[in-house]
Amino acid sequence: MFEIEPLDEWNRELLANVHPPGWVNPEPAPRYHLVVIGAGTAGLVSAAGAAGLGAKVALIERHLMGGDCLNVGCVPSKGVIRAARAWQEVRQGRERFGAPAADPHNVSSQGGFGAAMARMRRLRAGISENDGARRFASLGVDVFLGDARFVAPDAVEVGGKRLRFRCAVIATGARAAVPAIPGLAEAGPLTNETIFNLVDLPARLVVIGGGPIGCEMAQAFARFGSRVTLLDKDGHVLMREDADAAAVVQRAMLRDGVELEFHVKVVDVTRRGAEKLIVFEAAGERREIAADQILVAAGRAPNTEALGLEAAGVKYSRRGVEVDHRLRTSNPQIFACGDVANTAGTGSRFQFTHVADAQARIVIQNALFFGRAKVSALTVPWCTYTTPEIAHVGLYERDAQARGFAVDTLTVPLSTVDRAILDGAEEGFLRVHLKKGTDRILGATLVAEHAGDMIGELCLAVTHRIGLGKIASVIHPYPTQGEVIKKAADTWRRGKLTPGVKKLFERWFRVFS
């Protein structure tokens, strides 16, 4: 389990909410409609939703309520990213917008970094009340703090007390995985679970992994003033994304000072005093780089240990708890959702907070009301919060073609959108994949400074099969960057004006001229 540091007033407030000292577990009810193990997003939504419908619910958490998202994930990372973006805006303000010049030494000082991290801790503490033990108790949920273990197919023990249930939900999440690289664990690397404990800016930071977490933190810390080197086994960052979209982000990271090394195999890590030496192979050469801190952002492992899953008849593997399309485990009374659930067999293996939320809602339907909702039916958007951001929903072109769809693709550069030009944010684009010959949107990728805020319109369109024709008929406010979606719809509509149709219009106008 990770530690929350430093124990300043903000982190003490956080802990008072999400793991109150001296919390006394309630006496268990004779039988619960739903017992939820894990109080991250999936568990909290399951518990609150079921209790709100009148079910008798128990919620068990061994560590910090709010899970990764609140404590070491979405909330702190976005606070840090926003601060780093502000620092970069100050540095570039004169050149880009004619703003008064800033003192670069003050902008990148250690004291400034400490203030940015303190701001994050203060905001996280304020948000934490919503996920806290007292709030959930006020919702009618029996909150138990301690280690949960199944002792029967219909019973769990926590703190020496047995909780019987009609249904249960395993929502224990996942943790950062540290690769088995010689010397790495001994060097004391950072993960997403510990990087937000920093109070001093590392002069040199090496990031292992070019996925979303690695790219977000590499760019943020480079903007704070660290010398950042990112090592990745692949040929470019963000390999799961559209290659052109990843290229835009990669260029931005390079401009921000991130040094990128690709096709890398890290072979050894050693300590030399306070310094950490990383030995890696790339392009047939063995090289060495020194760092003050190492951030590992190279995968996650599900939290299945010590749950007594065998006693409950629940099958699991190193990929997580096995579930079907309805999130049922091998024990039909027990469901799993969130990052601990191995949904790969359902075609929807996504580890995002909003997916955990959506899966929890499916569990409530299926566990309490004999529903038949399927996780495989979800349309899942996601966003990587670099600058610019990459947001995506639906199918990529390669996926659509693999499913037998012929595809038409429209790409609209942000450099054609007036507001993006005025904001100095014209590096990016919207790419929409359509079922060939129709306006049906199969998938879309958006690269923009606030792509995550803008993708919702396309999520609605993909989910409910609203075509570009209807989007073209909707008035979009001007000037906004979101107008890029309207431009894509207009582009499709103009494409309907074939030479034959145009000749018909010309005859019509000649007749009535």
VOVOSE-427848 format. One record per residue (C-alpha): x, y, z. Coordinates in steps of 0.05 Angstrom, whole numbers. Layout:
REM VOVOSE-427848
+--------+--------+--------+
|     xx |     yy |     zz |
+--------+--------+--------+
|      X |      Y |      Z |
...
+--------+--------+--------+
***
This chain:
REM VOVOSE-427848
+--------+--------+--------+
|     xx |     yy |     zz |
+--------+--------+--------+
|      0 |      0 |      0 |
|     25 |     69 |    -17 |
|     38 |    124 |     33 |
|     10 |    195 |     30 |
|     65 |    246 |     45 |
|     81 |    298 |     71 |
|     34 |    298 |    130 |
|     17 |    372 |    124 |
|    -51 |    402 |    140 |
|    -78 |    383 |     71 |
|    -58 |    310 |     73 |
|    -83 |    305 |    145 |
|   -150 |    331 |    120 |
|   -148 |    281 |     63 |
|   -135 |    223 |    110 |
|   -188 |    247 |    159 |
|   -238 |    238 |    102 |
|   -215 |    175 |     66 |
|   -188 |    134 |    125 |
|   -210 |    169 |    189 |
|   -166 |    153 |    249 |
|   -205 |    116 |    302 |
|   -261 |     96 |    255 |
|   -305 |     44 |    288 |
|   -335 |     -8 |    241 |
|   -410 |    -17 |    249 |
|   -443 |    -82 |    271 |
|   -460 |   -122 |    208 |
|   -531 |   -130 |    185 |
|   -558 |   -201 |    184 |
|   -551 |   -202 |    109 |
|   -534 |   -150 |     56 |
|   -564 |   -142 |    -12 |
|   -495 |   -120 |    -35 |
|   -426 |   -123 |     -5 |
|   -375 |    -81 |    -42 |
|   -300 |    -94 |    -33 |
|   -258 |    -34 |    -52 |
|   -276 |     40 |    -47 |
|   -246 |     67 |   -111 |
|   -291 |     94 |   -166 |
|   -323 |     27 |   -183 |
|   -337 |     10 |   -111 |
|   -362 |     79 |    -91 |
|   -410 |     83 |   -150 |
|   -435 |     12 |   -136 |
|   -446 |     26 |    -63 |
|   -478 |     95 |    -70 |
|   -522 |     73 |   -129 |
|   -548 |     11 |    -94 |
|   -560 |     47 |    -28 |
|   -597 |    102 |    -64 |
|   -645 |     50 |    -92 |
|   -660 |     24 |    -22 |
|   -613 |    -36 |    -19 |
|   -576 |    -54 |     45 |
|   -503 |    -43 |     27 |
|   -435 |    -54 |     60 |
|   -372 |    -22 |     33 |
|   -303 |    -47 |     53 |
|   -237 |    -11 |     42 |
|   -169 |    -32 |     69 |
|   -132 |     32 |     52 |
|   -157 |     99 |     25 |
|   -228 |    111 |      1 |
|   -229 |    145 |    -66 |
|   -179 |     95 |    -93 |
|   -127 |    113 |   -145 |
|   -168 |    167 |   -179 |
|   -174 |    212 |   -119 |
|   -109 |    197 |    -83 |
|    -56 |    181 |   -135 |
|    -88 |    186 |   -204 |
|   -136 |    233 |   -239 |
|   -143 |    286 |   -186 |
|    -70 |    299 |   -166 |
|    -44 |    289 |   -237 |
|    -91 |    339 |   -268 |
|    -75 |    389 |   -212 |
|     -1 |    381 |   -228 |
|    -11 |    384 |   -303 |
|    -52 |    448 |   -297 |
|      2 |    481 |   -256 |
|     56 |    460 |   -305 |
|     14 |    488 |   -363 |
|      8 |    554 |   -326 |
|     84 |    557 |   -317 |
|     94 |    546 |   -391 |
|     42 |    599 |   -409 |
|     80 |    649 |   -365 |
|    146 |    631 |   -399 |
|    117 |    637 |   -469 |
|     70 |    695 |   -455 |
|    114 |    749 |   -485 |
|    133 |    711 |   -548 |
|     63 |    684 |   -563 |
|     16 |    737 |   -536 |
|     57 |    800 |   -523 |
|     49 |    793 |   -447 |
|     99 |    826 |   -399 |
|    163 |    786 |   -393 |
|    168 |    739 |   -333 |
|    231 |    724 |   -293 |
|    248 |    653 |   -316 |
|    287 |    640 |   -251 |
|    225 |    652 |   -209 |
|    181 |    612 |   -255 |
|    223 |    549 |   -249 |
|    247 |    555 |   -177 |
|    244 |    499 |   -126 |
|    199 |    542 |    -83 |
|    151 |    549 |   -140 |
|    148 |    474 |   -150 |
|    134 |    464 |    -76 |
|     77 |    515 |    -80 |
|     48 |    479 |   -141 |
|     48 |    413 |   -104 |
|     18 |    445 |    -42 |
|    -38 |    472 |    -85 |
|    -51 |    402 |   -112 |
|    -54 |    374 |    -41 |
|   -102 |    429 |    -18 |
|   -149 |    417 |    -77 |
|   -146 |    341 |    -69 |
|   -164 |    348 |      5 |
|   -224 |    391 |    -12 |
|   -249 |    341 |    -63 |
|   -238 |    282 |    -17 |
|   -298 |    295 |     27 |
|   -343 |    271 |    -29 |
|   -309 |    202 |    -28 |
|   -301 |    200 |     48 |
|   -325 |    149 |     99 |
|   -372 |    197 |    135 |
|   -408 |    217 |     72 |
|   -420 |    145 |     52 |
|   -445 |    129 |    121 |
|   -493 |    187 |    114 |
|   -519 |    154 |     50 |
|   -539 |     93 |     90 |
|   -478 |     51 |     71 |
|   -445 |      9 |    126 |
|   -371 |     29 |    118 |
|   -319 |    -21 |    142 |
|   -245 |     -3 |    143 |
|   -200 |    -64 |    141 |
|   -177 |   -124 |    100 |
|   -234 |   -163 |     68 |
|   -230 |   -237 |     55 |
|   -282 |   -285 |     27 |
|   -295 |   -343 |     74 |
|   -353 |   -374 |     36 |
|   -389 |   -365 |    -30 |
|   -437 |   -317 |      5 |
|   -396 |   -287 |     61 |
|   -337 |   -240 |     74 |
|   -298 |   -227 |    137 |
|   -269 |   -159 |    156 |
|   -240 |   -140 |    224 |
|   -263 |   -206 |    254 |
|   -336 |   -195 |    232 |
|   -373 |   -237 |    182 |
|   -416 |   -203 |    129 |
|   -466 |   -247 |     92 |
|   -492 |   -224 |     25 |
|   -540 |   -238 |    -31 |
|   -491 |   -208 |    -81 |
|   -421 |   -180 |    -77 |
|   -377 |   -135 |   -120 |
|   -301 |   -141 |   -124 |
|   -276 |    -71 |   -140 |
|   -205 |    -73 |   -111 |
|   -172 |    -38 |   -170 |
|   -100 |    -45 |   -193 |
|    -32 |    -19 |   -174 |
|     30 |      5 |   -210 |
|     74 |    -52 |   -236 |
|    149 |    -46 |   -231 |
|    185 |    -85 |   -287 |
|    234 |   -139 |   -266 |
|    295 |    -99 |   -286 |
|    357 |   -115 |   -245 |
|    368 |    -62 |   -191 |
|    305 |    -22 |   -208 |
|    265 |    -39 |   -145 |
|    327 |    -28 |   -101 |
|    337 |     41 |   -132 |
|    270 |     64 |   -103 |
|    233 |     86 |   -166 |
|    173 |    131 |   -166 |
|    106 |    108 |   -193 |
|     40 |    144 |   -200 |
|     29 |    123 |   -127 |
|     89 |    162 |   -101 |
|    106 |    218 |   -150 |
|     54 |    263 |   -120 |
|     89 |    260 |    -53 |
|    147 |    301 |    -80 |
|    160 |    368 |    -49 |
|    227 |    382 |    -85 |
|    234 |    385 |   -160 |
|    282 |    330 |   -186 |
|    336 |    363 |   -228 |
|    339 |    300 |   -272 |
|    280 |    254 |   -282 |
|    280 |    191 |   -324 |
|    212 |    164 |   -344 |
|    205 |     91 |   -365 |
|    145 |     83 |   -410 |
|    115 |    125 |   -465 |
|     41 |    113 |   -450 |
|     -8 |    165 |   -424 |
|     20 |    170 |   -353 |
|     92 |    172 |   -377 |
|     78 |    226 |   -428 |
|     35 |    269 |   -383 |
|     85 |    269 |   -326 |
|    146 |    276 |   -372 |
|    117 |    338 |   -404 |
|     93 |    368 |   -337 |
|    160 |    359 |   -302 |
|    198 |    386 |   -362 |
|    154 |    448 |   -358 |
|    170 |    455 |   -284 |
|    244 |    455 |   -301 |
|    268 |    383 |   -293 |
|    313 |    354 |   -346 |
|    269 |    297 |   -368 |
|    288 |    236 |   -409 |
|    234 |    187 |   -431 |
|    254 |    116 |   -448 |
|    205 |     74 |   -489 |
|    208 |      5 |   -520 |
|    166 |     27 |   -580 |
|    181 |     71 |   -639 |
|    142 |    132 |   -616 |
|     99 |    154 |   -557 |
|     27 |    135 |   -546 |
|     28 |     74 |   -591 |
|    -46 |     57 |   -582 |
|    -66 |    125 |   -611 |
|    -73 |    148 |   -683 |
|     -1 |    155 |   -707 |
|    -11 |    226 |   -734 |
|    -42 |    247 |   -667 |
|     16 |    216 |   -628 |
|     65 |    253 |   -673 |
|     33 |    321 |   -655 |
|     41 |    306 |   -581 |
|    112 |    280 |   -591 |
|    133 |    345 |   -626 |
|    103 |    385 |   -568 |
|    141 |    344 |   -517 |
|    206 |    355 |   -554 |
|    193 |    430 |   -556 |
|    181 |    429 |   -481 |
|    250 |    398 |   -471 |
|    234 |    324 |   -462 |
|    290 |    280 |   -489 |
|    261 |    218 |   -523 |
|    296 |    151 |   -532 |
|    259 |     97 |   -571 |
|    267 |     22 |   -583 |
|    299 |     20 |   -514 |
|    312 |    -40 |   -469 |
|    330 |    -21 |   -398 |
|    380 |    -73 |   -374 |
|    404 |    -49 |   -306 |
|    395 |      4 |   -253 |
|    446 |     20 |   -198 |
|    454 |     72 |   -144 |
|    515 |    116 |   -137 |
|    504 |    157 |    -75 |
|    441 |    199 |    -87 |
|    447 |    186 |   -161 |
|    412 |    131 |   -200 |
|    445 |    102 |   -262 |
|    402 |     71 |   -316 |
|    437 |     26 |   -367 |
|    398 |     14 |   -431 |
|    406 |    -13 |   -500 |
|    383 |     25 |   -562 |
|    402 |     20 |   -635 |
|    452 |    -35 |   -618 |
|    490 |      8 |   -568 |
|    493 |      4 |   -493 |
|    487 |     71 |   -459 |
|    480 |    100 |   -390 |
|    441 |    158 |   -362 |
|    441 |    188 |   -292 |
|    379 |    212 |   -255 |
|    357 |    239 |   -189 |
|    290 |    204 |   -195 |
|    262 |    149 |   -239 |
|    188 |    147 |   -255 |
|    162 |     78 |   -276 |
|    100 |     84 |   -320 |
|    100 |     16 |   -352 |
|     36 |    -21 |   -334 |
|     -9 |    -41 |   -277 |
|    -25 |   -105 |   -238 |
|    -95 |   -123 |   -211 |
|   -105 |   -127 |   -135 |
|   -128 |   -198 |   -126 |
|    -82 |   -221 |    -69 |
|   -107 |   -241 |      0 |
|   -181 |   -236 |    -20 |
|   -196 |   -310 |     -9 |
|   -224 |   -316 |    -79 |
|   -216 |   -392 |    -77 |
|   -263 |   -397 |    -18 |
|   -315 |   -359 |    -58 |
|   -306 |   -400 |   -121 |
|   -282 |   -340 |   -161 |
|   -233 |   -352 |   -218 |
|   -177 |   -303 |   -230 |
|   -109 |   -297 |   -264 |
|    -52 |   -249 |   -268 |
|    -97 |   -206 |   -312 |
|   -150 |   -199 |   -259 |
|   -216 |   -229 |   -237 |
|   -248 |   -266 |   -295 |
|   -316 |   -238 |   -315 |
|   -367 |   -248 |   -371 |
|   -402 |   -195 |   -413 |
|   -448 |   -179 |   -354 |
|   -389 |   -173 |   -305 |
|   -408 |   -237 |   -268 |
|   -351 |   -279 |   -241 |
|   -350 |   -355 |   -239 |
|   -393 |   -348 |   -176 |
|   -459 |   -321 |   -202 |
|   -471 |   -283 |   -137 |
|   -406 |   -244 |   -144 |
|   -390 |   -190 |   -196 |
|   -326 |   -152 |   -210 |
|   -316 |    -83 |   -241 |
|   -263 |    -31 |   -250 |
|   -189 |    -43 |   -260 |
|   -190 |   -111 |   -223 |
|   -238 |   -141 |   -273 |
|   -208 |   -178 |   -332 |
|   -256 |   -157 |   -387 |
|   -209 |   -174 |   -444 |
|   -254 |   -231 |   -466 |
|   -312 |   -182 |   -474 |
|   -274 |   -137 |   -522 |
|   -274 |    -78 |   -474 |
|   -209 |    -78 |   -435 |
|   -203 |     -6 |   -412 |
|   -175 |     20 |   -346 |
|   -206 |     89 |   -338 |
|   -244 |    122 |   -282 |
|   -304 |    135 |   -326 |
|   -305 |     62 |   -348 |
|   -304 |     39 |   -275 |
|   -364 |     85 |   -264 |
|   -401 |     57 |   -324 |
|   -385 |    -15 |   -304 |
|   -410 |     -3 |   -233 |
|   -477 |     20 |   -262 |
|   -481 |    -45 |   -302 |
|   -467 |    -85 |   -239 |
|   -524 |    -50 |   -202 |
|   -572 |    -69 |   -257 |
|   -549 |   -140 |   -264 |
|   -538 |   -157 |   -190 |
|   -599 |   -125 |   -159 |
|   -651 |   -126 |   -214 |
|   -633 |   -188 |   -255 |
|   -612 |   -142 |   -312 |
|   -577 |   -164 |   -375 |
|   -534 |   -103 |   -389 |
|   -468 |   -119 |   -424 |
|   -401 |    -85 |   -414 |
|   -385 |   -101 |   -487 |
|   -440 |    -54 |   -508 |
|   -406 |      7 |   -479 |
|   -379 |     62 |   -524 |
|   -315 |     84 |   -488 |
|   -281 |    151 |   -499 |
|   -214 |    168 |   -470 |
|   -165 |    226 |   -466 |
|    -91 |    235 |   -454 |
|    -79 |    301 |   -418 |
|    -16 |    324 |   -451 |
|    -13 |    392 |   -486 |
|    -45 |    385 |   -535 |
|    -92 |    331 |   -510 |
|   -112 |    270 |   -551 |
|   -185 |    247 |   -543 |
|   -215 |    188 |   -579 |
|   -281 |    152 |   -584 |
|   -304 |     91 |   -624 |
|   -262 |     54 |   -674 |
|   -196 |     71 |   -706 |
|   -192 |     60 |   -781 |
|   -153 |     -5 |   -772 |
|   -205 |    -32 |   -723 |
|   -263 |    -13 |   -768 |
|   -231 |    -48 |   -827 |
|   -216 |   -109 |   -784 |
|   -291 |   -112 |   -769 |
|   -308 |   -111 |   -842 |
|   -326 |    -38 |   -850 |
|   -304 |      1 |   -912 |
|   -286 |     70 |   -886 |
|   -287 |    142 |   -909 |
|   -241 |    188 |   -868 |
|   -247 |    263 |   -860 |
|   -191 |    304 |   -828 |
|   -201 |    377 |   -809 |
|   -139 |    415 |   -785 |
|   -148 |    461 |   -726 |
|   -108 |    512 |   -767 |
|   -174 |    523 |   -805 |
|   -212 |    540 |   -742 |
|   -212 |    615 |   -725 |
|   -214 |    606 |   -649 |
|   -156 |    558 |   -650 |
|   -115 |    608 |   -690 |
|   -133 |    664 |   -641 |
|   -115 |    620 |   -581 |
|    -48 |    601 |   -612 |
|    -72 |    529 |   -610 |
|    -76 |    511 |   -683 |
|    -30 |    450 |   -680 |
|    -79 |    392 |   -681 |
|   -137 |    363 |   -720 |
|   -203 |    325 |   -718 |
|   -204 |    259 |   -755 |
|   -271 |    224 |   -766 |
|   -280 |    154 |   -793 |
|   -347 |    142 |   -828 |
|   -380 |     79 |   -854 |
|   -366 |     85 |   -928 |
|   -419 |    121 |   -967 |
|   -457 |    143 |   -905 |
|   -453 |    195 |   -850 |
|   -450 |    143 |   -794 |
|   -391 |    158 |   -748 |
|   -351 |     96 |   -731 |
|   -297 |    132 |   -692 |
|   -262 |    199 |   -682 |
|   -196 |    226 |   -657 |
|   -187 |    298 |   -635 |
|   -121 |    332 |   -620 |
|   -131 |    399 |   -586 |
|   -113 |    436 |   -523 |
|   -180 |    417 |   -492 |
|   -197 |    356 |   -532 |
|   -225 |    319 |   -472 |
|   -277 |    374 |   -461 |
|   -295 |    376 |   -535 |
|   -303 |    301 |   -550 |
|   -370 |    294 |   -516 |
|   -411 |    314 |   -577 |
|   -378 |    258 |   -617 |
|   -387 |    208 |   -559 |
|   -462 |    223 |   -563 |
|   -461 |    215 |   -638 |
|   -424 |    148 |   -638 |
|   -465 |    120 |   -580 |
|   -533 |    138 |   -610 |
|   -514 |    135 |   -684 |
|   -526 |    208 |   -697 |
|   -495 |    221 |   -765 |
|   -455 |    280 |   -790 |
|   -516 |    302 |   -829 |
|   -553 |    318 |   -765 |
|   -491 |    350 |   -734 |
|   -487 |    395 |   -795 |
|   -558 |    420 |   -780 |
|   -539 |    442 |   -709 |
|   -517 |    514 |   -697 |
|   -449 |    516 |   -662 |
|   -427 |    579 |   -627 |
|   -374 |    621 |   -661 |
|   -316 |    628 |   -647 |
|   -300 |    564 |   -610 |
|   -250 |    509 |   -621 |
|   -309 |    460 |   -618 |
|   -330 |    489 |   -686 |
|   -281 |    439 |   -716 |
|   -336 |    387 |   -708 |
|   -385 |    430 |   -748 |
|   -331 |    439 |   -801 |
|   -324 |    363 |   -807 |
|   -400 |    357 |   -816 |
|   -400 |    412 |   -869 |
|   -342 |    377 |   -905 |
|   -383 |    313 |   -908 |
|   -445 |    351 |   -933 |
|   -405 |    385 |   -988 |
|   -381 |    316 |  -1009 |
|   -453 |    297 |  -1023 |
|   -454 |    350 |  -1078 |
|   -431 |    304 |  -1134 |
|   -421 |    329 |  -1206 |
|   -488 |    299 |  -1225 |
|   -525 |    333 |  -1168 |
|   -490 |    398 |  -1184 |
|   -514 |    394 |  -1257 |
|   -586 |    384 |  -1233 |
|   -581 |    447 |  -1190 |
|   -551 |    485 |  -1249 |
|   -611 |    465 |  -1294 |
|   -659 |    485 |  -1238 |
|   -628 |    555 |  -1232 |
|   -628 |    564 |  -1308 |
|   -702 |    548 |  -1311 |
|   -719 |    598 |  -1257 |
|   -669 |    652 |  -1275 |
+--------+--------+--------+
***
